[in-house]
Each structure stands twice: as C-alpha cells, then as structure tokens.
Amino acid sequence: MARKCILILLDGLGDRSYRRLGGRTPLQAADTPNLDRLAAAGANGLYHAGTIGQALPSENAHFSMFGYDMADFPGRGVLEALGAGLECPPEAVFLLSHFVSLKQVGQTLVLEQNKPEMTAKEIAALTDCIRTFEHPDGTVTFHPMNGIRGILRLDGRVSPQITDSDPFADGKPLVSVLPWRTAADREAAENAARILRAYLIRAYEKLARHEVNKKRRPAGQMPVNGLVTQRAGQLKTVVPFRKKYGLRGLIMASGPVYWGLGSYLEMAVKKVKDSRDPGADLAERLNTARAESAEYDFVHVHTKAPDEAAHTKDPVRKKDVIESLDAGLGLSLEPFLNDPDLLTVVTADHSTPSAGPLVHSGESVPLAMVGPGIRQDGVKRFDEVSAAPGALGMIRGRELMLLILNHLDRAKLAGIMDTPEDQPYWPGDYEPFTID
C-alpha cells in the first residue's frame, strides 16, 4: 500500500478551447507524453474545488482541496501577510493593494491604468508618501511587496467584511468601500470601511501632487496617483492539517500566499524560486519532494507557470509552458510510476482562460491518481476532455483529501470513534487504555 502522497499541482492548468489551437484547449493541444503516461497508469476524473461553474482564486481553491470549510478561510490579505513574514495580530485586518493610475471624472475616481510601469526609485518614493495614516477610528500601514504591490494593515476595531475598491478593469470607476450587508460585526465593518476610504482619498491627494508625478506627466507617462484594494483578511482559529488529517504536510511553492497558507494550517513550508525554465523548476521540486517524503506524509508540489501564462491571454504561450512542465516531469517520472510506497496525484486548482475578461473561470480540471491499488481505467490522455469518462468521475472540494486518505489506507470506517473528535482518518491519535 502507499504510505506517502505527492500532490503535483499545476496552477491554472484548465482552460477553454480556441480556434487558434484547432478548437482545443492549450492542454489538449500540448504534446504531453509524460502526463499522458501518468494518466494511462492510473485512475482519472475531473476535479472542482468548489461548485461547478464557480470561478475560484488559488487561495480559496487550495483551502478547499486541502479539505477545509470556507467558513474557516481567513482571506487572502492575511495569508499574504503571513507569507511575507509580517506580524499578524488576530485583531488586525490585512488587504492586498497596488499602485494605479487614476483620473477624476467629477467626484468619481476612475481606473485609467491598472498596472502602470514604474521604476524601483519611483515605487520607493511613492511608498514613503503613503506608508502610514492616522484616523480617529484606527490606523493604516502600507507594507511594500514586489514591484507595485503592497499589503495594507488596518488597526482599530475593524472587520475584513468590506468591499474591494479594485474594479479589475481599466476605464471602470473604483468601487466604493462599504461594509458587507451580512457583516457579523456591523460597527467594526463600518469602521474599517470608513478608515480605508479616508486613507485611499488621502493617498490620492498626496500622490497626485508628488514630485514623481510632476516628472512623469511631461515624459508622456500616466501619473501613478492612487491605490486599489482587494481581498481583506483577518486571522481565525483553524484545526492544523496534521490534527485534521493525521498527515505530516509540506508545501513547496514560490508565492507568499502559499507560504502563508502553510503557516496558517501549521504545515511545513519550503520556499522555492521560479526561473525562466518552468520545466527545470518542476523537475527540481519533484526530486526534492521525493527526498522530503522520508519525513512528510503529504507533499504539495506547486508551480504557478500555467496560470501566469494564461494571464498573458495567449493560449499558444500557455501550451508552450505546459510542454515545458511535461518535459520537466519526464526527467523524474519513473519513481512516480513505480514506487510501491507512493501515491501520486496530479491536478490543478482551477481553470484560467487564455482569452477574454475573466481572471479565472469555473470549468473543472483534470485529475489523475497513480499508485498501488488504484483502479486503472482506459484513459490515455491527461486533459480536460479525456479525463471525463475516467474511473474517478467528478470529484469536488474536500473529497480529494478523502480519496487521498482512502488510497493511503487511512480512511476511517464511518461510525467508528477512536478519539473524542470525529476525524476522517484511521487510526486516530487515540489515548491508550490503561488500568489504574
């Protein structure tokens, strides 16, 4: 039986079909002999981390595929803060933020350019201008991240249940910052919205007259005169991954949000860097994962490359990236096919369309599982269509973790209670029976 699981997560792999690719998706059009070998060696199906048709961001999809209820999700803002190593007290709220070019139409601020090009010197100067803000109801602190991006921290009696200000499209008015109608703490949400609104207005006023923008305008560049915000978050109490599933978990990824997610779930985190060769990066991570599986029962190997390629809105580029990843997989494929102690799972967190206005889309993604005892179906290709008739069928949400426990022979028979909490794995970390 398999004792360890390596989950190979190809972020944003799923897609739509395109005429440029002969009516196929980038994955269908790509030459993927190694992914196809994995598909042919095991059981296949389709996976969606939420509800079919629901477009999920990576952090929500990962949280669900790791078997957690979205009621316990803390929000991306605080996950990024954790991943960046920021101090995250439970009462503070964190938001993603980045510099933008705005124009004022009457009293309305309109997003003119969502991702303006800026030099490191310009970013540093503008960051100093808006780093802190004092308000009667609380404070705001801007923490710079990579390039034009940053994280905002709100302190005071605040709640993350406020709307985003980012409209996600050039030419659109910024979204008014308001408390959710369903906010659990209405006063805290109103305070957060009021503080953030005041900060964004003040940032616009200060940035608009900053020396940096006085130089950009004569040079024919749009002013960088505002910030937009999204995905507020605040820490919650969550059951650690080891306690929830009885598995020692490791996340191997290159982005702060995944490092933060690992920290939040008390999984080990191995930070890796991306190069210009996604295939070589994946090969190195897979070799490391094999070595790390001596200590960990569940290793999550992540690559963001397909998702990033799709965001360029070029399906051919995504196809090329998929082929590079497949070549990298081929450099270390044999152990993943033949190790009797290993369960190999290959899938994606969501679909990312290589054309159109959507950031992510709601289609399911292919899923393959290979290992001892896995039913071998007739699927020969690893793609969104070929996987559909496979033996796994349609898998959703936390069912993926239950399948992994099942194929590690750790599935608990329903009704058995060897611990006071009804955990899904067997044997549980139970208390031995002793005689006084």
GUMAR-18923 format. One record per atom (N, C-alpha, C): residue in three letters; x, y, z. Coordinates in steps of 0.1 Angstrom, whole numbers, plus 5000, padded with zeros to 4 digits. Layout:
! GUMAR-18923
ALAXYZ
...
This chain:
! GUMAR-18923
MET500849885000
MET500050005000
MET500950125000
ALA500450234995
ALA501150364995
ALA501150425009
ARG502250475013
ARG502350545026
ARG502450695026
LYS502850745014
LYS503150885012
LYS502350935000
CYS501951065000
CYS501351124988
CYS502151244984
ILE502351254971
ILE502951374965
ILE501851434956
LEU501451554959
LEU500451624951
LEU501151714941
ILE501051694928
ILE501651784918
ILE500551874914
LEU500752004917
LEU499652104915
LEU500152194904
LEU499452184892
LEU499852274881
LEU498752384880
ASP499152494887
ASP498252604889
ASP497652664876
GLY496252674876
GLY495652734865
GLY495652654852
LEU495852524853
LEU496152444841
LEU494852434832
GLY493652424838
GLY492452414830
GLY492252544821
ASP491552524810
ASP491352634801
ASP490152614792
ARG489952694783
ARG488852684773
ARG489452644759
SER488652614749
SER489052584736
SER489252704727
TYR490152704718
TYR490452824710
TYR490652774695
ARG490152864686
ARG490352834672
ARG491752824668
ARG492552914674
ARG494052914671
ARG494652774674
LEU494052704683
LEU494552564686
LEU493752454681
GLY493052484670
GLY492152384663
GLY490952344672
GLY490452434679
GLY489252404688
GLY489652324700
ARG490852334704
ARG491352254716
ARG491752354727
THR491852304739
THR492452384750
THR493952374748
PRO494752464755
PRO496152454755
PRO496652324760
LEU496052264770
LEU496452134775
LEU496252024764
GLN495052024758
GLN494851934747
GLN495751944735
ALA496152074732
ALA497052094721
ALA498452064724
ALA498852064736
ALA500252044740
ALA500651904738
ASP501951884736
ASP502551744735
ASP502951714749
THR502251624756
THR502551584770
THR502651434772
PRO503751374766
PRO503851234768
PRO503951184782
ASN504551264791
ASN504751224805
ASN503551234813
LEU502751344812
LEU501451354818
LEU500551244813
ASP500651214800
ASP499851104795
ASP500150964800
ARG501450944803
ARG501850814809
ARG501250804823
LEU501250914830
LEU500650904844
LEU499150874843
ALA498450944833
ALA497050924832
ALA496750774828
ALA497550714819
ALA497450584814
ALA497750474825
ALA498450514835
ALA498950424846
ALA497950424858
GLY496950504858
GLY496050514870
GLY494650544867
ALA494050614876
ALA492650644875
ALA492450794873
ASN491550834865
ASN491350974861
ASN489951024863
GLY489851154864
GLY488551214865
GLY488651364864
LEU487651434868
LEU487651584868
LEU487451634882
TYR488051744885
TYR488051804899
TYR487651944898
HIS486851984908
HIS486552124911
HIS486552154926
ALA487352254930
ALA487452274944
ALA486252334951
GLY485352384943
GLY484152444948
GLY482852384941
THR482152474935
THR480952434928
THR481152454913
ILE480752364905
ILE480952374890
ILE480452504885
GLY481252574877
GLY480952704872
GLY481452814881
GLN481852784893
GLN482352884902
GLN483852914899
ALA484153044897
ALA485553084895
ALA486253104908
LEU487253034911
LEU487953044924
LEU489353094922
PRO489753184931
PRO491153214932
PRO491953104938
SER493253104936
SER494152994940
SER494052974955
GLU493953074963
GLU493953054978
GLU492652984982
ASN491553024977
ASN490252954981
ASN490252814976
ALA490752794964
ALA490752654958
ALA491752564966
HIS492852614970
HIS493852534978
HIS493252504991
PHE492652604998
PHE492052585011
PHE490952475010
SER490152475000
SER489152364998
SER489752234995
MET490752234986
MET491352104982
MET492152044994
PHE492552125003
PHE493252075015
PHE492252025025
GLY490952035022
GLY489851975030
GLY489252065040
TYR489352195038
TYR488852285048
TYR487552355043
ASP486752385053
ASP485452465050
ASP485752605048
MET485152675039
MET485452815036
MET485052905047
ALA484252855057
ALA483852935069
ALA485152965077
ASP486152885075
ASP487452895083
ASP488452975075
PHE488153015062
PHE489153085054
PHE489353225059
PRO490653265061
PRO490853395068
PRO490953515058
GLY490953485045
GLY491153595035
GLY492553605030
ARG492653635017
ARG494053635011
ARG494953735017
GLY494353855020
GLY495253965025
GLY496053915037
VAL495553845047
VAL496253805058
VAL497153685055
LEU496853605045
LEU497653495041
LEU498953545035
GLU498853645026
GLU499953715020
GLU500853775031
ALA500253835041
ALA500953905051
ALA501753795059
LEU501153685062
LEU501853575069
LEU503053525061
GLY502753505048
GLY503853455039
GLY504953555037
ALA504653685039
ALA505753785038
ALA506453805051
GLY506053735061
GLY506753745074
GLY506353865082
LEU505153925079
LEU504654035087
LEU504053985100
GLU504154075110
GLU503454045123
GLU501954055120
CYS501253945124
CYS499753945121
CYS498953925134
PRO498754025142
PRO497954005154
PRO496553975150
PRO495753895158
PRO494453855153
PRO493453965151
GLU493654085158
GLU492654185156
GLU492854275144
ALA494054265137
ALA494354345126
ALA493754295113
VAL493454385104
VAL492954345090
VAL493954375080
PHE494154285071
PHE495154305060
PHE494454295046
LEU494954385037
LEU494354385024
LEU495454385013
LEU495254325002
LEU496154344990
LEU495954484984
SER497054544980
SER496954674974
SER498054694964
HIS497754784954
HIS498854814945
HIS498554954939
PHE499655014934
PHE499655144928
PHE498955134914
VAL498155244911
VAL497455254899
VAL497455394894
SER497055414881
SER496855544875
SER495355574875
LEU494955694881
LEU493555724882
LEU493355864875
LYS492055874871
LYS491656014866
LYS490356044874
GLN490156174876
GLN488956214883
GLN487956264873
VAL486756214873
VAL485656254865
VAL484556304874
GLY484456434875
GLY483556494885
GLY484156454899
GLN483356394907
GLN483756344920
GLN484156204920
THR484156134909
THR484355994908
THR485855964903
LEU486455864910
LEU487755824906
LEU487655704897
VAL488255714885
VAL488255614875
VAL489555544873
LEU489655414872
LEU490855344870
LEU491255364855
GLU492355434853
GLU492855464840
GLU493855354835
GLN494755314844
GLN495755214841
GLN495955124854
ASN495654994853
ASN495654914865
ASN497054884869
LYS498054864860
LYS499354824863
LYS500354904856
PRO500555034861
PRO501455124855
PRO502955074856
GLU503755104846
GLU505155074847
GLU505855184856
MET506655134865
MET507355224874
MET508755174877
THR509655274879
THR510955234883
THR511055204898
ALA512055134903
ALA512155104917
ALA512355234925
LYS512955334919
LYS513155454926
LYS511755524928
GLU510955524918
GLU509655584919
GLU508755514929
ILE508855384929
ILE508055304938
ILE508455334953
ALA509755344955
ALA510255374969
ALA509755514973
ALA509855614964
ALA509455754967
ALA507955754970
LEU507155694962
LEU505755704964
LEU505255624977
THR506055514979
THR505755434991
THR505955515004
ASP507055595004
ASP507355675016
ASP506255775018
CYS505555815007
CYS504555925008
CYS503255875015
ILE502955745014
ILE501655695018
ILE501855575028
ARG502955575035
ARG503355455043
ARG502455445056
THR502055555062
THR501255555074
THR500155655073
PHE499055625081
PHE497955715081
PHE497255695094
GLU496955815101
GLU496255815113
GLU494855865111
HIS493855795117
HIS492455825116
HIS491855815130
PRO490855895133
PRO490255885147
PRO489855745151
ASP489455665141
ASP489055525144
ASP490055415143
GLY491255455138
GLY492355355137
GLY493455405128
THR494355315124
THR495555345117
THR495655255105
VAL496355305094
VAL496655225082
VAL498155225080
THR498755105077
THR500155095074
THR500355025061
PHE501155085052
PHE501455025039
PHE502754955039
HIS502754825036
HIS503954745036
HIS504254705021
PRO505354755015
PRO505654725001
PRO506054584999
MET505554524988
MET505954384984
MET506754394972
ASN506354314962
ASN507154304949
ASN506554414940
GLY507454494934
GLY507054594924
GLY506054694929
ILE504954704922
ILE503954804925
ILE502954754936
ARG503154634941
ARG502254574950
ARG502654594965
GLY501654594974
GLY501854614988
GLY500754544996
ILE500854545009
ILE499854495018
ILE499554615028
LEU498254635029
LEU497754735039
LEU497354665052
ARG497754725063
ARG497354675076
ARG496454785082
LEU495254735087
LEU494354825094
LEU494254785108
ASP494454885117
ASP494354855132
ASP493254945138
GLY492654895148
GLY491554955155
GLY490454855156
ARG489254895159
ARG488154805159
ARG487654785144
VAL488254685137
VAL488054675123
VAL487554525120
SER486954515108
SER486554385103
SER486954375088
PRO487254255084
PRO487654235070
PRO486354225060
GLN485254235066
GLN483954225058
GLN483554355052
ILE484454395042
ILE484254525035
ILE484554495020
THR483954575011
THR484154554997
THR485454594992
ASP485854534981
ASP487154574974
ASP486954714968
SER488054784966
SER487954914958
SER488354894944
ASP489054774941
ASP489554744928
ASP488454704918
PRO488254774907
PRO487254724897
PRO487754624888
PHE489054594888
PHE489654494879
PHE489654524864
ALA489354644860
ALA489254674846
ALA489554814844
ASP490354854834
ASP490654984831
ASP489355054825
GLY489255184828
GLY488055264824
GLY486855254833
LYS486955174844
LYS485855154853
LYS486055244866
PRO484955294871
PRO485155364884
PRO485655274895
LEU486355324904
LEU486755254916
LEU485455214924
VAL485555104931
VAL484355054938
VAL484355124952
SER483155174956
SER483055234969
SER483355134980
VAL484155174990
VAL484455085001
VAL483255085011
LEU482554975012
LEU481354965021
LEU481454835029
PRO480754835041
PRO480654715048
PRO479754615042
TRP479954485043
TRP479054385038
TRP477754405045
ARG476654375038
ARG475354375044
ARG475254255054
THR476054155052
THR475954035062
THR477054045072
ALA477754155074
ALA478854165083
ALA478454125097
ALA479254035103
ALA478953985116
ALA479054095127
ASP480054185125
ASP480254295135
ASP480054425126
ARG478854475126
ARG478554585117
ARG479354705120
GLU479554735133
GLU480254855137
GLU481754845133
ALA482354725135
ALA483754705131
ALA483954715115
ALA482954665108
ALA483054675093
ALA482854815089
GLU481954895095
GLU481755035092
GLU483055115095
ASN483655085106
ASN484855155110
ASN485955125099
ALA486154995095
ALA487154955086
ALA486955025072
ALA485655035068
ALA485355095055
ALA485655245056
ARG485255305067
ARG485555455069
ARG487055485069
ILE487755405077
ILE489255425078
ILE489855415064
LEU489555305057
LEU490155275044
LEU489755375034
ARG488555415034
ARG488155525024
ARG488955655026
ALA489055695039
ALA489755815042
ALA491255805037
TYR491855685040
TYR493255665036
TYR493355665021
LEU492455605013
LEU492655604999
LEU492455744993
ILE491555824999
ILE491455964994
ILE492656044997
ARG493156025009
ARG494456095013
ARG495556055004
ALA495655925001
ALA496755874993
ALA496655934979
TYR495455944973
TYR495256004960
TYR495656154960
GLU495356224971
GLU495656364971
GLU497156384972
LYS497856304980
LYS499256314982
LYS500056274970
LEU499656164964
LEU500356104952
LEU500156194940
ALA498956254939
ALA498756344927
ALA499656454926
ARG500056514937
ARG500956624937
ARG502456594940
HIS502756464941
HIS504056424944
HIS505056454933
GLU506256484936
GLU507356524927
GLU507556414916
VAL507356284919
VAL507456184909
VAL506456204898
ASN505256244901
ASN504256254890
ASN504456384883
LYS505056484889
LYS505356604881
LYS506456584870
LYS507256474872
LYS508156434862
LYS507656344852
ARG506656254856
ARG506056154847
ARG505256224836
ARG504456324840
ARG503556384830
ARG504256444818
PRO505356524820
PRO506056584808
PRO506756474800
ALA506956354806
ALA507656254799
ALA506656164791
GLY505356204792
GLY504356134785
GLY503856004792
GLN504155994805
GLN503655884813
GLN502455914821
MET501655824823
MET500455844832
MET500955864846
PRO500255944854
PRO500655964868
PRO500255834876
VAL501055804885
VAL500755694895
VAL500255764907
ASN498955774908
ASN498355864918
ASN497255804927
GLY497355674928
GLY496355614937
GLY496655464940
LEU495855414949
LEU495955274953
LEU494555204951
VAL494555084948
VAL493255004949
VAL493554884958
THR492454834964
THR492554734974
THR491554614971
GLN491954504977
GLN491054384975
GLN491354274985
ARG490454184987
ARG490554064995
ARG491154085009
ALA490354155017
ALA490754185031
ALA490654045038
GLY491554035048
GLY491553915056
GLY491953945071
GLN491653845079
GLN491953855093
GLN492053715099
LEU493053695107
LEU493253555112
LEU492053505120
LYS491953365118
LYS490853295125
LYS491553175132
THR490853105140
THR491352985146
THR490952865137
VAL491952785134
VAL491752675124
VAL492452545130
VAL491852435126
VAL492452305130
VAL493752275122
PRO494852255128
PRO496052235120
PRO495952115111
PHE496652115099
PHE496552005089
PHE496851865095
ARG497851865104
ARG498351735110
ARG497251675119
LYS496551765126
LYS495551715135
LYS494251675127
LYS493951755117
LYS492751735109
LYS492851605101
TYR494051575095
TYR494151455086
TYR495151355090
GLY495851375101
GLY496751275105
GLY498051265097
LEU498251365088
LEU499351355079
LEU500351475082
ARG501651445081
ARG502651555082
ARG502751615069
GLY502351745068
GLY502351805055
GLY503451915052
LEU503851915039
LEU504852015035
LEU504352085022
ILE504452215022
ILE504052295010
ILE505352345004
MET505552314990
MET506752364983
MET506252454972
ALA506452584973
ALA505852674964
ALA506752804964
SER506452894954
SER507253014952
SER506553144956
GLY505253134960
GLY504553264963
GLY504153284977
PRO504153404982
PRO503853434996
PRO502453385001
VAL501453374992
VAL500153334996
VAL500253185000
TYR501053104993
TYR501152964996
TYR501952945009
TRP502953025011
TRP503753015023
TRP502853055035
GLY502053155033
GLY501153205043
GLY500053095046
LEU499553025036
LEU498552925038
LEU499252805046
GLY500452775043
GLY501152665050
GLY501352705065
SER501652835067
SER501852885081
SER500552875088
TYR499452915082
TYR498152915088
TYR497652775092
LEU497952675083
LEU497552545086
LEU498552465094
GLU499652535098
GLU500752475105
GLU501452355098
MET501552375084
MET502252275076
MET503652335075
ALA504652245072
ALA505952295069
ALA505952365055
VAL506852455054
VAL506952535041
VAL508352535036
LYS508452505023
LYS509752515017
LYS509652615006
LYS510352725007
LYS510252834998
LYS511152804986
VAL510652814974
VAL511452794962
VAL511352914953
LYS512252924944
LYS512253044934
LYS511952994920
ASP511253074913
ASP510953044898
ASP512053104890
SER512453024880
SER513453074870
SER512653094857
ARG513453114846
ARG512753134833
ARG512452994826
ASP512852884833
ASP512652754828
ASP511652674837
PRO510352684835
PRO509452614844
PRO509552464845
GLY510052404834
GLY510252264834
GLY511352224843
ALA512452294843
ALA513652264851
ALA513252294866
ASP512452394868
ASP511952424882
ASP511152304887
LEU510252254879
LEU509352144884
LEU510252024886
ALA511151994877
ALA512051874879
ALA512751884892
GLU513251994895
GLU514052014908
GLU513051994920
ARG511852054919
ARG510952034930
ARG510451894932
LEU510351824921
LEU509851684923
LEU510951594929
ASN512251624925
ASN513351544932
ASN513451584947
THR513251704950
THR513251744964
THR512051684971
ALA510851684965
ALA509751624971
ALA509951474974
ARG510551404966
ARG510851264968
ARG511751244980
ALA512751334982
ALA513651324993
ALA512851365006
GLU512051475005
GLU511351525017
GLU510251425021
SER509851335013
SER508751235016
SER509251135027
ALA510551135029
ALA511051055040
ALA510551105054
GLU510351235054
GLU509951305067
GLU508451335067
TYR507851365055
TYR506451415054
TYR505651305047
ASP504351305051
ASP503451205045
ASP502651265033
PHE502651405032
PHE501851465022
PHE502751585017
VAL503151585005
VAL503951694999
VAL503251754988
HIS503051884989
HIS502351964979
HIS503452034970
VAL503551994957
VAL504552054948
VAL503752144939
HIS504152274939
HIS503352374932
HIS504152444921
THR503552474910
THR504052564900
THR502952654895
LYS503352784895
LYS502352884891
LYS502452914875
ALA503352844869
ALA503652874855
ALA502452874845
PRO501552774846
PRO500452774836
PRO499552894839
ASP499252924851
ASP498353034854
ASP498953164849
GLU500253184852
GLU500853314847
GLU500853324832
ALA501053214825
ALA501053214810
ALA499653244805
ALA498653194812
ALA497253224808
ALA496853364810
HIS497453434820
HIS497153574823
HIS497753664812
THR498653614804
THR499153694793
THR498053694781
LYS497053614783
LYS495953604773
LYS496553554759
ASP497453454760
ASP498053394748
ASP497953244750
PRO496953174743
PRO496853034745
PRO498052954740
VAL498753004730
VAL499952934725
VAL501052944735
ARG501253054742
ARG502253064752
ARG501952964763
LYS500652954767
LYS500352854778
LYS500652714773
LYS500352684761
LYS500652554755
LYS502152524756
ASP502952624753
ASP504452604754
ASP504852584768
VAL504252654778
VAL504652634792
VAL504252494796
ILE503152444792
ILE502652314796
ILE503652214791
GLU504152224778
GLU505052134773
GLU506352134780
SER506852254785
SER508052264793
SER507852194806
LEU506752204813
LEU506452134825
LEU506451984823
ASP505851944812
ASP505851804809
ASP507251744807
ALA508051824801
ALA509451774799
ALA510151764812
GLY509951864821
GLY510551854834
GLY510051734842
LEU508751704841
LEU508151584847
LEU508851464842
GLY509151464829
GLY509851344824
GLY511251314829
LEU511851414835
LEU513251394840
LEU513251314853
SER512051304859
SER512051224872
SER510751144873
LEU510251094861
LEU508951034861
LEU508950894867
GLU509950814864
GLU509950664868
GLU509550644882
PRO510150714892
PRO509750684906
PRO508350714909
PHE507750804902
PHE506350844904
PHE505350734898
LEU505950654889
LEU505150544883
LEU505350414891
ASN506450394897
ASN506850264901
ASN507150244916
ASP507150354924
ASP507450344938
ASP506250284945
PRO506350164951
PRO505150104958
PRO504750174971
ASP505550264976
ASP505150344988
ASP504550474984
LEU504350504972
LEU504050644968
LEU502650654961
LEU501850744965
LEU500650784958
LEU500950914951
THR500750924938
THR501051044930
THR499651094926
VAL499451224928
VAL498251294924
VAL498651414916
VAL498051424904
VAL498351534895
VAL496951604892
THR496951734894
THR495751814891
THR496051964891
ALA495052044891
ALA495152184891
ALA494152244902
ASP494352364905
ASP493452424915
ASP492252494908
HIS492352534896
HIS491252604889
HIS491652614874
SER490652664866
SER490952694852
SER491252844851
THR492152874842
THR492553014839
THR492353034824
PRO491453114819
PRO491253124805
PRO492353214798
SER492753174787
SER493853244780
SER493353344770
ALA492053384772
ALA491453484764
ALA490253534772
GLY489853664768
GLY488653714775
GLY488853784788
PRO487853844794
PRO488053934805
PRO488153864819
LEU487853734820
LEU487853674833
LEU489253644838
VAL489453664851
VAL490753634857
VAL490853474858
HIS489953414864
HIS489853264864
HIS488353234860
SER488153104856
SER486853064851
SER486452934859
GLY485152894857
GLY484552794866
GLY484652654861
GLU485352624850
GLU485352484845
GLU486252394854
SER485852264854
SER486652174862
SER488052144855
VAL488852074862
VAL490252044857
VAL490551894858
PRO491451844850
PRO491751704850
PRO492451664863
LEU492151534867
LEU492751484879
LEU493251334876
ALA494451304879
ALA494951164878
ALA495551124891
MET495350994895
MET495850934907
MET496550804903
VAL497850794907
VAL498650674903
VAL499250614916
GLY499150484918
GLY499850424929
GLY499250284931
PRO499850214941
PRO499350074943
PRO497850064947
GLY497149974940
GLY495749954943
GLY494850044935
ILE495350144929
ILE494550244921
ILE493950174909
ARG492650184907
ARG491950124895
ARG492550194883
GLN492850114873
GLN493450164861
GLN492350164850
ASP491950284846
ASP490950294836
ASP491450304822
GLY490650334812
GLY491150334798
GLY491550474793
VAL491750574802
VAL492150704798
VAL493650704794
LYS493950764783
LYS495250764778
LYS495850904777
ARG495051004778
ARG495551144777
ARG495151224790
PHE496051304794
PHE495751394805
PHE495351534800
ASP494051544799
ASP493451674796
ASP492051684801
GLU491451804799
GLU490151834804
GLU488951744799
VAL489151694786
VAL488151624780
VAL488351474781
SER489651434779
SER489951284780
SER489751234794
ALA489851314804
ALA489751264818
ALA488251244822
ALA487351304815
ALA485951304819
ALA485351164821
PRO485651064812
PRO485050934814
PRO485850844823
GLY486850894830
GLY487750814839
GLY487050754851
ALA487650664858
ALA487150594869
ALA486850674881
LEU487450794882
LEU487250874894
LEU485950954893
GLY485550984881
GLY484251064880
GLY484551204883
MET483551274889
MET483651414892
MET483851424907
ILE485051484910
ILE485451504924
ILE485351654928
ARG484851674940
ARG484651814944
ARG485251844958
GLY485751964960
GLY486152014973
GLY487051914981
ARG486651894994
ARG487351805003
ARG487351664999
GLU486551624989
GLU486551484985
GLU487951434981
LEU488751534976
LEU490151504972
LEU490951444983
MET490851514995
MET491651475007
MET491151335012
LEU489751315011
LEU489251185015
LEU489751075006
LEU489851104993
LEU490351004983
LEU491850974987
ILE492551074990
ILE493951054993
ILE494150975006
LEU493351005016
LEU493350915028
LEU492950775025
ASN491950755016
ASN491550625012
ASN492650545006
HIS493350604997
HIS494450534989
HIS495750524997
LEU495750585009
LEU496850565018
LEU496450465029
ASP495350405027
ASP494750315037
ASP494650375051
ARG494250505050
ARG493950575063
ARG492550615064
ALA491650575055
ALA490250615056
ALA489550545068
LYS488850625076
LYS488150575087
LYS486750525084
LEU486450405089
LEU485050355087
LEU484050445094
ALA483050485087
ALA482050575093
ALA481450515105
GLY481350595116
GLY480750545128
GLY481750505139
ILE482950465134
ILE484050435144
ILE484550565151
MET484750555164
MET485250665172
MET486350615181
ASP487650645176
ASP488750605185
ASP489350735192
THR488750845189
THR489150975196
THR487851045199
PRO487951145208
PRO486651215211
PRO486151305200
GLU487051335190
GLU486651415178
GLU486551325167
ASP485551345158
ASP485251265147
ASP486151295135
GLN487451265136
GLN488351295125
GLN488151195113
PRO488551225101
PRO488251145089
PRO489351035087
TYR490351025096
TYR491450935093
TYR491550825104
TRP492150715100
TRP492250595109
TRP493650535108
PRO494350495118
PRO493850515132
PRO494050655137
GLY493250705146
GLY493350835151
GLY494450845162
ASP494850965166
ASP495850975177
ASP495150955190
TYR494750825192
TYR493950795204
TYR494750785217
GLU494050785228
GLU494650775241
GLU494550625245
PRO495750565248
PRO495750425251
PRO494950395264
PHE494350275264
PHE493550235276
PHE494550185286
THR494450235298
THR495350185309
THR494550155321
ILE495150065329
ILE494450025342
ILE495150105353
ASP494250165361
ASP494750255372
ASP495450165382
